[in-house]
């Protein structure tokens, strides 16, 4: 592919892309769109008035692009882009429907659109389906978790199986070097009394991950008929100082949430998220390095450990790539796909080089 801006690739014109929202993940996606030889950045939608009028390159540490961010939705819709990377903090159905109905494909990290948009009520989902039909456009939700770790990787592991008894996913996150006191102490609840843990956190994660895990169970040939979710905490054994502040001994030093999908009373899929600020815990937990562990129990059993090979102090700068890069890589695939709500099973393996047809 030719990387010259404003030109064409070896296989034809570059795809015209809009970055919608410029938060932590959005800014990383924006940077990668600018760098991508097959994509042309044509617009940036920001919710922050202070960013309106700022060059896209300045927002993400790149050279000037000539594309200025705007908070004017109408201006973005008027661009008629090939694809929008839709990454706002809050989901707005009207925005998505308008994009799709106008013929603009959408790649998103919004959880509402995962797993065939199961989390939407029937009427809202029907609006998206109709908008895709009207505009001849597609929409695809992906990211890292849910996303890569709930479909792309386990789907590959399932290809080796004929009998699947259980798919188990562990997610570990060492948050000791995150300089986000409000998130760690208020939103998540580290450094709080043990009895402050609210089981509604587990219910919330079930809503976030259940649909994607259900698709995984279907792919294993074992549809889920019952869901359960539970959470627990462990105490820091010693007073510990982390980047965001102090964790007193005896307060929450780790929290673990487990989501289970069962069929006929037997566990079929299990997802456990373990977030911690110290590994020295009471009771002692098996806390892996930041990353994932996937276990498949079947006639070809597998265990895959994927620790992030990144220093703790570098995690905050590196981890956005795990969520942002896959949506950027997906843009050419989604633009080439048939109209509708897409799942990972509808697409070829997503790689940086793009669809094979684009390279021939």
KAQUIMO-V724863 format. One record per residue. N is the residue number from 1. NEAR is the number of other C-alpha atoms within 10 Angstrom. Layout:
n:N near:NEAR
n:N near:NEAR
//
This chain:
n:1 near:15
n:2 near:14
n:3 near:16
n:4 near:11
n:5 near:17
n:6 near:11
n:7 near:14
n:8 near:18
n:9 near:19
n:10 near:14
n:11 near:13
n:12 near:12
n:13 near:13
n:14 near:23
n:15 near:20
n:16 near:19
n:17 near:27
n:18 near:27
n:19 near:27
n:20 near:26
n:21 near:24
n:22 near:25
n:23 near:17
n:24 near:16
n:25 near:20
n:26 near:25
n:27 near:22
n:28 near:24
n:29 near:28
n:30 near:31
n:31 near:23
n:32 near:20
n:33 near:23
n:34 near:22
n:35 near:15
n:36 near:20
n:37 near:19
n:38 near:27
n:39 near:27
n:40 near:24
n:41 near:27
n:42 near:23
n:43 near:24
n:44 near:30
n:45 near:25
n:46 near:23
n:47 near:18
n:48 near:13
n:49 near:11
n:50 near:11
n:51 near:19
n:52 near:17
n:53 near:14
n:54 near:18
n:55 near:19
n:56 near:30
n:57 near:19
n:58 near:14
n:59 near:19
n:60 near:18
n:61 near:12
n:62 near:15
n:63 near:13
n:64 near:14
n:65 near:14
n:66 near:13
n:67 near:15
n:68 near:19
n:69 near:28
n:70 near:25
n:71 near:19
n:72 near:13
n:73 near:14
n:74 near:9
n:75 near:13
n:76 near:21
n:77 near:17
n:78 near:10
n:79 near:14
n:80 near:17
n:81 near:22
n:82 near:23
n:83 near:27
n:84 near:30
n:85 near:27
n:86 near:25
n:87 near:24
n:88 near:20
n:89 near:13
n:90 near:7
n:91 near:14
n:92 near:9
n:93 near:14
n:94 near:11
n:95 near:12
n:96 near:20
n:97 near:21
n:98 near:16
n:99 near:25
n:100 near:27
n:101 near:21
n:102 near:18
n:103 near:21
n:104 near:28
n:105 near:31
n:106 near:28
n:107 near:27
n:108 near:26
n:109 near:26
n:110 near:20
n:111 near:23
n:112 near:19
n:113 near:24
n:114 near:28
n:115 near:26
n:116 near:20
n:117 near:25
n:118 near:15
n:119 near:17
n:120 near:16
n:121 near:9
n:122 near:10
n:123 near:9
n:124 near:15
n:125 near:20
n:126 near:13
n:127 near:16
n:128 near:25
n:129 near:21
n:130 near:16
n:131 near:23
n:132 near:27
n:133 near:17
n:134 near:14
n:135 near:19
n:136 near:18
n:137 near:27
n:138 near:27
n:139 near:31
n:140 near:28
n:141 near:26
n:142 near:28
n:143 near:26
n:144 near:20
n:145 near:18
n:146 near:22
n:147 near:24
n:148 near:17
n:149 near:19
n:150 near:24
n:151 near:24
n:152 near:17
n:153 near:13
n:154 near:21
n:155 near:17
n:156 near:11
n:157 near:19
n:158 near:21
n:159 near:11
n:160 near:14
n:161 near:17
n:162 near:11
n:163 near:15
n:164 near:20
n:165 near:17
n:166 near:21
n:167 near:26
n:168 near:20
n:169 near:23
n:170 near:20
n:171 near:23
n:172 near:21
n:173 near:20
n:174 near:20
n:175 near:21
n:176 near:23
n:177 near:18
n:178 near:19
n:179 near:14
n:180 near:14
n:181 near:16
n:182 near:11
n:183 near:13
n:184 near:19
n:185 near:17
n:186 near:12
n:187 near:9
n:188 near:18
n:189 near:21
n:190 near:29
n:191 near:24
n:192 near:18
n:193 near:15
n:194 near:19
n:195 near:10
n:196 near:12
n:197 near:17
n:198 near:13
n:199 near:13
n:200 near:12
n:201 near:14
n:202 near:20
n:203 near:18
n:204 near:12
n:205 near:18
n:206 near:23
n:207 near:15
n:208 near:18
n:209 near:19
n:210 near:27
n:211 near:21
n:212 near:25
n:213 near:28
n:214 near:22
n:215 near:22
n:216 near:24
n:217 near:22
n:218 near:13
n:219 near:17
n:220 near:22
n:221 near:14
n:222 near:22
n:223 near:19
n:224 near:23
n:225 near:13
n:226 near:14
n:227 near:17
n:228 near:14
n:229 near:22
n:230 near:17
n:231 near:20
n:232 near:17
n:233 near:25
n:234 near:22
n:235 near:27
n:236 near:26
n:237 near:20
n:238 near:16
n:239 near:15
n:240 near:17
n:241 near:14
n:242 near:16
n:243 near:14
n:244 near:18
n:245 near:17
n:246 near:14
n:247 near:24
n:248 near:19
n:249 near:16
n:250 near:18
n:251 near:23
n:252 near:30
n:253 near:31
n:254 near:29
n:255 near:20
n:256 near:19
n:257 near:22
n:258 near:20
n:259 near:24
n:260 near:21
n:261 near:26
n:262 near:20
n:263 near:15
n:264 near:11
n:265 near:11
n:266 near:14
n:267 near:18
n:268 near:28
n:269 near:26
n:270 near:23
n:271 near:23
n:272 near:20
n:273 near:19
n:274 near:23
n:275 near:24
n:276 near:27
n:277 near:26
n:278 near:22
n:279 near:21
n:280 near:18
n:281 near:22
n:282 near:18
n:283 near:11
n:284 near:12
n:285 near:13
n:286 near:10
n:287 near:20
n:288 near:20
n:289 near:19
n:290 near:23
n:291 near:16
n:292 near:20
n:293 near:19
n:294 near:21
n:295 near:18
n:296 near:21
n:297 near:16
n:298 near:16
n:299 near:12
n:300 near:14
n:301 near:17
n:302 near:15
n:303 near:12
n:304 near:14
n:305 near:13
n:306 near:13
n:307 near:15
n:308 near:17
n:309 near:10
n:310 near:14
n:311 near:11
n:312 near:16
n:313 near:12
n:314 near:11
n:315 near:18
n:316 near:15
n:317 near:11
n:318 near:14
n:319 near:18
n:320 near:18
n:321 near:16
n:322 near:16
n:323 near:21
n:324 near:26
n:325 near:22
n:326 near:21
n:327 near:26
n:328 near:28
n:329 near:22
n:330 near:26
n:331 near:28
n:332 near:22
n:333 near:21
n:334 near:26
n:335 near:19
n:336 near:15
n:337 near:17
n:338 near:16
n:339 near:21
n:340 near:22
n:341 near:22
n:342 near:21
n:343 near:20
n:344 near:21
n:345 near:12
n:346 near:13
n:347 near:16
n:348 near:13
n:349 near:13
n:350 near:18
n:351 near:13
n:352 near:12
n:353 near:14
n:354 near:17
n:355 near:20
n:356 near:10
n:357 near:8
n:358 near:16
n:359 near:11
n:360 near:7
//
